Amino acid sequence: MPIFEYLELTLTNNVMHLQLARPNKANAMNKKMWFEIGEAYRWINQQSNIHVVVLSGKGKQFSSGADINFLLQVMESTEDCSNDKTEHLQSEISKMQRAFSAIVDCSVPTIAAIHGVCIGGAIDLISACDIRLAASRSYFSIMETQLGIPADMGTLQRLHFNLPDGRLRELAYTSAIFSGRKAKKWGIVNQTYFTRKGLMKAAFVLANRIASHPSYAVRATKRSLNLNSDSIVNHGLNDIAKVNSELLQSVAAKATMNELKNKMKK
């Protein structure tokens, strides 16, 4: 089993528990963790003894999204770029998208077990999962517009299949914070649980139920379900990568991101 710096993997009875493991930073996804997620799922996809994945976060939070320093690194990467800056940024965004798309492309299903905060890039992450469960006191925010950019890692493309169009637009435009209970009411998560202990117990009960069925049948089912949405999602991801490759170079976007970073230092 591979060893990662910011992920912990534990396999029990064909169920892989994959934990985001940067708890001292609220599981904010820095560059290393971000790409480790893609690496882990590409490895999982090659293992015949893994039938389902439970994805959770260590510590008090599921994930506070992308590390702001990582986002600034991506924006600043054009400074030493001798090639077309827009093409460079589009390539970088596409690489980031592929890390989460590896969850969708993985032939075994993933159950996201969400507690505490799940904001920004963390919603992109869970939107790539097959099933989402949450603690009722967890809270969510599609917060990218607050950062001065549109979400570009899958939230806008994948949650269309869970949320009514008007609701998704409201949440994406406003960066509003909403609870686990609201997430269940609106269809983002399947079920909520009062405690984290109850959440994790339910996630593994469900995972073991799925794992008890012939893996080839579950994998074929996921493949068929993905066919209903893959072309739409991929087109949307390619388009938003082009949009943000230009937007991230703007003075306004850089100023907004730096302002947020300075606020976080206080």
C-alpha positions in Angstrom: 0.0 0.0 0.0 1.4 3.4 -0.9 2.3 5.9 1.8 1.3 9.5 1.4 2.3 12.6 3.4 -1.2 14.1 3.8 -3.5 11.0 3.3 -4.0 8.0 5.5 -5.2 4.7 3.9 -6.6 1.8 5.9 -8.1 -1.3 4.2 -10.5 -3.6 6.1 -12.7 -6.2 4.5 -12.4 -4.7 1.0 -13.4 -1.3 2.3 -10.7 1.4 2.0 -10.8 4.3 4.5 -9.1 7.3 2.9 -8.6 10.1 5.4 -7.4 13.7 4.6 -4.6 14.0 7.1 -3.6 17.7 7.6 -5.8 18.2 10.8 -3.6 21.0 12.2 -4.6 23.1 9.1 -8.3 22.0 9.0 -7.4 19.6 6.2 -6.8 22.5 3.9 -5.5 21.0 0.7 -2.0 22.2 -0.2 -0.4 21.3 -3.5 1.0 18.0 -2.2 -2.3 16.8 -0.7 -4.3 17.9 -3.7 -2.3 15.8 -6.1 -1.9 12.9 -3.6 -5.7 12.5 -3.9 -5.5 11.8 -7.6 -2.5 9.5 -7.1 -4.4 7.5 -4.4 -7.4 7.0 -6.6 -5.5 6.0 -9.6 -3.8 3.3 -7.4 -7.1 2.2 -5.9 -8.5 1.8 -9.3 -5.9 -0.9 -10.0 -6.6 -2.9 -6.9 -9.0 -5.9 -7.2 -9.4 -6.2 -3.4 -10.8 -2.7 -2.9 -14.6 -2.7 -3.5 -15.5 0.7 -2.0 -13.9 3.8 -0.5 -15.0 5.9 2.6 -13.5 9.4 2.3 -13.3 11.4 5.5 -11.1 14.0 7.3 -9.0 13.6 10.3 -9.4 16.0 13.2 -12.3 18.4 13.8 -13.0 19.3 10.2 -13.6 17.5 6.9 -11.7 20.1 4.9 -11.5 23.9 4.6 -10.9 23.6 0.9 -7.8 24.6 -1.1 -5.0 26.1 0.9 -4.9 29.8 0.0 -1.1 29.6 -0.5 -1.6 26.9 -3.1 -4.0 29.1 -5.0 -1.6 32.0 -4.9 1.2 29.8 -6.1 -0.9 28.8 -9.1 -1.7 32.5 -9.9 1.9 33.5 -9.5 3.3 30.6 -11.6 2.9 32.7 -14.7 5.5 35.2 -13.5 8.4 32.9 -14.6 6.5 31.5 -17.5 8.2 32.0 -20.9 5.2 30.5 -22.8 1.7 31.8 -23.3 0.5 32.6 -19.7 -3.2 31.8 -20.5 -2.2 28.4 -21.9 0.0 27.8 -18.9 -2.8 28.5 -16.4 -5.3 26.5 -18.3 -2.9 23.5 -18.1 -2.4 24.0 -14.4 -6.2 24.2 -13.8 -6.7 21.1 -15.9 -4.1 19.2 -13.9 -5.9 20.1 -10.7 -9.3 19.1 -12.1 -7.9 15.7 -13.0 -6.9 15.0 -9.4 -10.6 15.1 -8.4 -11.9 13.5 -11.6 -9.8 10.5 -10.6 -12.5 9.8 -8.0 -15.2 9.7 -10.7 -13.0 7.7 -13.0 -12.2 5.2 -10.3 -14.3 2.1 -10.9 -15.2 1.6 -7.3 -17.7 3.9 -5.5 -16.7 6.5 -2.9 -18.8 7.5 0.1 -17.9 10.9 1.5 -18.4 11.2 5.3 -18.4 14.9 6.0 -18.1 16.5 9.4 -17.2 20.1 10.5 -16.4 22.4 7.6 -16.7 21.5 3.9 -16.1 24.7 1.9 -14.7 25.8 -1.4 -12.5 23.1 -2.9 -13.8 20.6 -0.4 -17.2 20.8 -2.1 -15.5 20.2 -5.4 -14.0 17.1 -3.8 -17.2 15.7 -2.5 -19.1 16.5 -5.7 -16.9 13.9 -7.3 -18.0 11.2 -4.8 -20.8 8.8 -5.5 -22.6 9.1 -2.1 -22.4 11.8 0.5 -23.3 11.5 4.2 -22.8 14.3 6.7 -23.0 15.3 10.3 -26.1 17.5 10.8 -23.9 20.2 12.4 -21.5 20.3 9.5 -21.6 23.3 7.3 -20.9 24.0 3.6 -20.2 27.0 1.3 -19.5 27.2 -2.4 -17.3 30.2 -1.5 -15.3 30.8 -4.7 -17.2 34.0 -5.7 -16.1 35.4 -2.3 -12.5 34.7 -3.5 -13.2 36.5 -6.7 -13.3 33.5 -9.0 -15.9 30.9 -10.1 -15.6 27.4 -8.8 -13.6 25.5 -11.4 -13.0 22.0 -9.9 -16.3 20.3 -10.4 -18.9 21.8 -8.1 -20.7 23.8 -10.8 -20.5 21.0 -13.3 -21.4 18.0 -11.0 -23.9 19.4 -8.5 -26.3 20.2 -11.3 -27.3 16.6 -11.1 -28.2 16.9 -7.4 -29.5 20.5 -6.9 -32.3 22.4 -8.7 -30.8 24.9 -11.1 -32.0 27.9 -9.1 -30.7 26.6 -5.8 -27.2 25.9 -7.2 -27.1 29.3 -8.8 -28.1 31.0 -5.5 -25.5 29.1 -3.5 -22.7 29.7 -6.1 -23.5 33.4 -6.6 -23.8 34.3 -2.9 -21.1 32.0 -1.3 -23.8 31.4 1.4 -23.1 29.1 4.3 -25.6 26.3 4.8 -25.9 23.4 7.3 -25.7 19.7 6.9 -29.5 19.6 7.4 -30.0 22.0 4.5 -27.6 20.0 2.4 -29.8 16.9 3.0 -33.0 18.8 2.3 -31.7 20.1 -1.0 -30.2 16.7 -2.1 -26.5 17.3 -1.8 -26.1 14.7 0.9 -28.1 11.5 1.2 -28.5 11.5 5.0 -27.3 13.4 8.1 -26.4 12.1 11.6 -26.3 13.9 14.9 -22.8 12.9 15.9 -19.6 12.2 14.0 -19.5 8.8 15.6 -22.9 8.0 14.2 -21.9 9.4 10.8 -18.8 7.2 10.5 -20.7 4.1 11.7 -23.4 4.7 9.1 -20.7 5.3 6.4 -19.0 1.9 7.1 -22.3 0.1 7.4 -23.2 1.3 3.9 -19.7 0.7 2.6 -19.8 -2.9 3.8 -23.2 -3.5 2.3 -21.9 -2.3 -1.1 -18.7 -4.3 -0.6 -20.7 -7.5 0.0 -22.0 -7.5 -3.6 -19.9 -8.8 -6.5 -17.4 -6.1 -7.2 -17.6 -6.5 -11.0 -21.4 -5.8 -10.8 -20.9 -2.6 -8.7 -18.1 -1.4 -11.0 -20.2 -2.0 -14.1 -23.1 -0.1 -12.5 -20.9 2.9 -11.7 -19.5 2.9 -15.3 -23.0 2.9 -16.7 -24.2 5.7 -14.3 -21.1 7.8 -15.2 -22.0 7.6 -18.9 -25.1 9.7 -18.2 -23.0 12.7 -17.1 -19.4 12.4 -18.2 -19.6 14.3 -21.5 -21.6 17.2 -19.9 -19.2 17.5 -17.0 -16.0 17.2 -19.0 -17.3 19.9 -21.4 -18.0 22.2 -18.4 -14.6 21.5 -16.8 -12.8 22.4 -20.0 -14.8 25.6 -20.4 -14.3 26.8 -16.9 -10.5 26.1 -17.1 -10.4 28.4 -20.1 -12.4 31.1 -18.3 -10.3 31.0 -15.1 -7.0 30.9 -17.0 -7.7 34.4 -18.1 -9.5 35.6 -14.9 -6.7 34.5 -12.6 -4.3 36.9 -14.4 -6.5 39.9 -13.6 -5.4 42.6 -11.2 -8.8 42.3 -9.4 -8.6 38.6 -8.8 -5.0 38.8 -7.5 -6.0 41.7 -5.2 -9.0 39.8 -3.8 -6.9 36.7 -3.1 -4.1 38.6 -1.4 -6.7 40.5 0.7 -8.1 37.2 1.9 -4.7 35.9 2.7 -4.0 39.0 4.8 -7.2 38.7 6.7 -6.4 35.1 7.5 -3.1 36.2 9.1 -4.8 38.5 11.5 
